[in-house]
Every structure is written in C-alpha cells, then in structure tokens.
C-alpha cells in the first residue's frame, strides 16, 4: 500500500460569484471551490475521508466498509479512494432490489473494485446488526476499517477544520454557508470558525432539522467553546427532500452557471444552497456590505442530465 503524499493537495481556490441580486443588495458572494480538490474524491468527501484513510493506513487495514444508497456521493468517493490508495472496499447498499447496474454511482463504484452487499430498507436501519452478521460470515471483516454513512465522524471534523482554516487564509468572511446532509461538514466548519463569523447550514433533507442539530452537537461535543449563537440551520430550501428538485431550481442553476464561466453545480446540495443564499440576500438576511463565503461540496457526478 502506498504512503499518502497525495493527501497534501494544493488549497482549493475561491471564486467571486456574480448574480444581479447581489449587486442590488451590496453583498459579496465567494464560492470555495472544493469541487476542484480531486477529480473523483472531491469536496467534503475528500475532507471527511482524509484523516480516516490516513488512520486506516497507519493501523494496517486493507479494507474499507461503508453504507450508502444507490446515488450516494460517499459510496462513489469511497470506491474511488480504494482504487487510488489500494484499499479493498465493501459498500452496504440500501435496497435489496438493486444491483451494481442500478445507477451510475453503483456502476462507477463497481468499476473501481467495490464489492456490494444489498440489504432491505428495513434491515438497513440497524447497521450494527448488519456488521455483526457480516463479520460472522467472513472473519476477515474484523480487520476492515469502518467509515460511517456519509463519512461524518470525529476524524472527519479534523479534515473539515482545515477547510475553515483555508477560508480564513484566503479571505475574511462575515458568513460561511454550506449545504447540510448528515451534518458533518457544517459541524467541522463551525468548530473551526472564528467570531464574529456567522455559520449557516442549508439542509438538503426535508424535516431533518431537529435531528441534525443533535447530530451536529454530538460531533463537536468535545469542543466546549463553540458558540451556537453564531450558528443557524435553515430548512426552507430542500425542494421537496433529498435528491429532489423542481424546474425552478434547475433554471436557477443554469442561470447562475451562465453568469459565472467555468462553474458547474449539482441539484442535490450546492445548487440548493446557492439558491437559498441568493434568496436570503434578496430578502435582507445578510448585512449590507458583508462577505458571504459559500462552499462547493463537490458531488458533480450527481449532476442532473438536463443541466
């Protein structure tokens, strides 16, 4: 297995984003282009996996096990990381009616060497029981490294703290905004943020706010200095729920891309987040003259075919 020199990648760039609303309300919008970190392990997935993979390597693990759905960015990134860094990978996939050809994500993961275990949606809820049964069936799995669904754990926060640190090296944000799935990305940003920066998470899931708040607090519980008065979690821009979208969202993405050359977005996370930021700016949510730094969390393999 190789040493990991490639983990010390260049800092991802920032880009000023144009939209007519922003000029009207005097808001400077900056996009942290974490989608440019790596061709297939990009955005928050690279940040979350970095120290987990270093830990797995240092402990001598040869296999990674993780969970996800048929369109999971995390499954896609884990398979790619395994291929690049020499780990075997096993994906436990929600949906026993599925197969390796059920989605582009699963096809890509299979092409990169990932093995699959398809389980029913009911059984999927008890991940500890699935792991226990798998280890009974194959004792070699006792020596596999476990990555949680979505990749969010305390080692992930270490990588995401670097994201926040880079932002402060590049600019001085009044606000930092990111899309929220499992909560790990926004937790890492919040834990490494500095007063008086306000940190805002825009959820991509419907009706998940209270559970996400608990998850975020649990992830950063070891850091007792976190000031949650500088944090807001907003759920008005999920467009119907995870992976759902509307024509209005797709039209917004096309328009924003036309204003900003060399920018690509997807409709699952970053597109929704930027829609929310522009809408909030127009409604006067941000202080006039402020700088809002947003994070492109990657996942462009999930980009809608109509975009």
C-alpha positions in Angstrom: 0.0 0.0 0.0 1.4 3.4 -0.9 2.4 6.2 1.5 0.0 9.1 1.2 1.9 12.1 -0.3 -1.1 13.0 -2.4 -3.1 13.9 0.7 -1.2 17.2 0.9 -3.0 18.8 -2.0 -3.0 22.4 -3.0 -5.5 24.7 -1.3 -8.7 24.8 -3.3 -9.3 28.3 -4.9 -12.1 30.8 -4.1 -14.2 32.4 -6.8 -16.3 35.6 -6.7 -19.8 34.8 -7.8 -21.9 37.2 -9.9 -25.7 37.4 -9.7 -27.7 40.6 -10.3 -29.4 40.3 -6.9 -26.1 40.5 -5.2 -25.2 43.8 -6.8 -28.6 45.2 -5.9 -28.2 44.4 -2.2 -24.5 45.0 -1.9 -23.4 41.5 -0.9 -20.1 39.9 -2.0 -20.6 36.2 -2.6 -17.5 34.0 -2.6 -17.5 30.3 -3.5 -14.9 28.0 -2.0 -14.2 25.6 -4.9 -13.7 22.4 -3.1 -15.1 20.6 -6.2 -11.6 21.1 -7.6 -9.7 19.2 -4.9 -9.7 15.9 -6.8 -11.4 14.5 -9.9 -13.3 11.8 -8.1 -12.8 12.3 -4.4 -13.8 15.9 -4.3 -15.4 18.4 -2.0 -16.5 17.5 1.5 -15.9 13.8 0.8 -12.2 14.3 0.5 -12.2 16.4 3.6 -14.1 13.8 5.6 -12.1 10.8 4.4 -8.6 12.3 4.6 -7.8 11.6 8.2 -9.9 8.4 8.3 -7.9 7.0 5.4 -4.6 8.0 7.0 -5.7 6.3 10.2 -6.7 3.2 8.3 -3.4 3.1 6.6 -1.4 3.6 9.8 -3.3 0.8 11.5 -2.6 -1.6 8.6 -6.2 -2.0 7.5 -6.6 -3.3 3.9 -10.3 -3.0 3.5 -12.9 -0.2 3.9 -16.6 -0.9 4.8 -19.3 1.7 4.5 -23.0 2.3 3.9 -25.0 4.3 1.4 -27.8 4.5 -1.2 -27.8 3.9 -4.9 -26.9 7.6 -5.6 -24.6 8.2 -2.6 -21.7 10.6 -3.2 -20.0 8.8 -0.2 -20.2 5.4 -1.9 -18.7 7.0 -5.1 -15.9 8.6 -3.2 -15.1 5.6 -1.1 -14.8 3.3 -4.1 -12.5 5.9 -5.8 -10.3 6.2 -2.7 -10.0 2.5 -2.5 -8.9 2.3 -6.1 -6.4 5.2 -5.8 -4.9 4.2 -2.4 -5.0 0.4 -2.6 -7.9 -0.5 -0.2 -10.5 -3.2 -0.9 -13.9 -1.7 -0.5 -17.3 -3.1 0.5 -20.5 -1.0 0.2 -23.6 -2.0 2.1 -26.3 -0.6 -0.1 -29.9 0.3 1.0 -32.3 -1.6 -1.2 -32.2 -5.4 -1.8 -33.9 -5.0 -5.1 -30.9 -3.1 -6.5 -27.8 -4.4 -8.3 -24.4 -3.0 -9.5 -26.1 -1.6 -12.6 -28.9 0.2 -10.9 -27.3 3.7 -11.0 -24.3 5.5 -12.5 -22.9 5.7 -8.9 -23.0 2.0 -8.4 -21.7 1.3 -11.8 -18.7 3.6 -11.2 -18.1 2.0 -7.8 -18.1 -1.5 -9.2 -15.7 -0.4 -12.0 -13.4 0.8 -9.2 -13.4 -2.5 -7.5 -16.1 -2.0 -4.8 -18.0 -5.2 -3.7 -21.6 -4.8 -2.6 -24.0 -6.2 -0.1 -27.6 -5.2 -0.9 -29.9 -5.1 2.1 -33.6 -4.3 2.6 -34.6 -0.8 3.6 -35.9 -2.2 6.9 -32.7 -4.1 7.7 -30.6 -1.1 6.7 -31.8 0.8 9.7 -29.8 -1.5 12.1 -26.3 -1.0 10.8 -24.6 -2.6 13.9 -26.6 -5.8 13.3 -25.6 -5.9 9.6 -22.0 -5.5 10.5 -22.2 -8.2 13.2 -23.8 -10.7 10.7 -21.2 -9.9 8.1 -18.3 -10.5 10.5 -19.8 -13.8 11.4 -20.0 -14.8 7.7 -16.5 -13.5 6.9 -14.0 -13.2 9.8 -11.6 -11.1 7.6 -14.1 -8.3 8.0 -12.9 -8.0 11.7 -9.9 -6.3 10.3 -11.8 -3.9 8.0 -11.9 -0.1 8.7 -15.4 1.2 9.1 -16.5 4.5 7.5 -19.9 5.7 8.7 -22.6 6.5 6.2 -21.9 10.0 4.8 -18.4 9.9 6.3 -19.1 12.0 9.3 -17.2 11.3 12.5 -14.6 13.0 14.7 -11.7 12.3 12.3 -13.8 13.8 9.5 -14.1 17.0 11.6 -10.3 17.3 11.6 -10.3 17.4 7.8 -13.2 19.9 7.7 -11.5 22.1 10.2 -8.8 22.5 7.5 -11.5 23.8 5.1 -12.4 26.5 7.5 -8.7 27.4 8.1 -8.1 27.7 4.4 -11.1 30.1 4.1 -9.6 32.4 6.8 -6.2 32.3 5.0 -7.9 33.4 1.7 -10.4 35.9 3.0 -12.3 37.3 6.0 -15.9 36.1 5.9 -18.8 37.6 7.7 -20.8 34.5 7.0 -19.8 30.9 6.0 -22.6 28.9 4.4 -22.7 25.2 3.4 -25.2 22.6 2.3 -26.0 20.1 5.0 -26.7 16.3 4.6 -25.5 14.3 7.6 -24.2 17.4 9.4 -20.5 16.6 9.5 -19.4 19.3 7.1 -21.2 22.2 8.9 -20.1 20.8 12.3 -16.4 20.9 11.2 -16.8 24.4 9.8 -18.5 25.6 13.0 -15.9 24.1 15.2 -13.1 25.8 13.4 -14.9 29.1 12.7 -13.9 32.4 14.4 -16.0 35.1 15.9 -17.8 37.1 14.7 -18.3 34.9 11.6 -21.8 33.6 11.4 -22.1 29.9 10.2 -25.2 28.9 8.3 -26.2 25.4 7.2 -28.8 24.9 4.5 -30.4 21.4 4.7 -30.9 19.3 1.6 -33.2 17.0 3.6 -36.8 17.6 4.4 -37.9 17.7 8.1 -34.5 16.8 9.5 -33.6 20.0 11.4 -34.0 18.8 15.0 -32.2 15.5 14.4 -29.4 17.3 12.5 -28.9 19.8 15.4 -28.5 16.9 17.8 -26.0 15.2 15.4 -24.0 18.4 15.0 -23.9 19.0 18.7 -22.8 15.4 19.3 -20.0 15.6 16.7 -18.5 18.7 18.3 -19.3 17.9 21.9 -15.6 17.7 22.8 -15.2 21.4 21.9 -17.0 23.2 24.8 -16.0 26.6 23.4 -18.4 26.5 20.4 -20.8 29.5 20.4 -24.0 28.2 18.9 -25.4 31.8 18.8 -23.3 32.2 15.7 -25.0 29.2 14.0 -28.2 28.8 12.1 -29.6 25.7 10.4 -32.2 26.6 7.7 -34.6 24.1 6.1 -36.6 26.2 3.6 -34.6 25.2 0.5 -34.8 21.4 0.3 -37.1 21.5 -2.7 -39.1 18.5 -1.6 -36.4 16.4 0.1 -33.1 14.7 -0.5 -32.2 14.4 -4.2 -35.5 16.1 -5.2 -35.7 19.2 -7.3 -38.0 21.5 -9.2 -37.9 23.2 -12.6 -37.3 26.5 -10.7 -34.1 25.1 -9.1 -32.8 23.7 -12.4 -33.5 27.1 -14.1 -31.6 28.9 -11.3 -28.6 26.6 -11.7 -28.5 27.1 -15.4 -28.7 30.9 -15.0 -26.0 31.1 -12.3 -23.7 29.0 -14.5 -24.3 31.3 -17.4 -23.3 34.3 -15.3 -20.1 32.5 -14.0 -18.0 30.7 -16.6 -16.2 27.5 -15.6 -18.8 26.9 -12.8 -20.7 23.7 -12.6 -23.3 22.8 -9.9 -25.5 19.9 -9.0 -29.1 20.0 -7.8 -28.7 17.8 -4.7 -26.6 20.0 -2.4 -24.6 23.0 -3.7 -27.3 24.2 -6.2 -29.9 24.3 -3.4 -27.5 26.0 -1.0 -26.7 28.8 -3.5 -30.4 29.2 -4.4 -31.0 29.7 -0.7 -28.2 32.2 -0.3 -29.4 34.4 -3.3 -33.0 34.3 -1.9 -31.8 35.2 1.6 -29.7 38.0 0.2 -32.7 39.4 -1.7 -34.8 39.2 1.5 -32.2 41.2 3.5 -31.0 38.3 5.6 -27.3 39.3 5.3 -26.0 42.7 6.5 -25.4 45.1 3.7 -21.8 45.2 2.5 -21.0 41.8 4.0 -19.0 39.0 2.5 -20.7 35.6 2.3 -18.4 32.6 1.7 -20.1 29.5 0.4 -18.7 26.0 0.0 -18.9 23.9 -3.2 -19.1 20.5 -1.7 -18.4 18.6 -4.9 -20.6 15.6 -5.9 -20.8 16.7 -9.5 -21.4 13.0 -10.6 -24.9 13.6 -9.3 -25.5 16.5 -11.7 -28.9 16.3 -13.4 -28.8 15.2 -17.0 -30.9 18.1 -18.1 -28.4 20.7 -16.8 
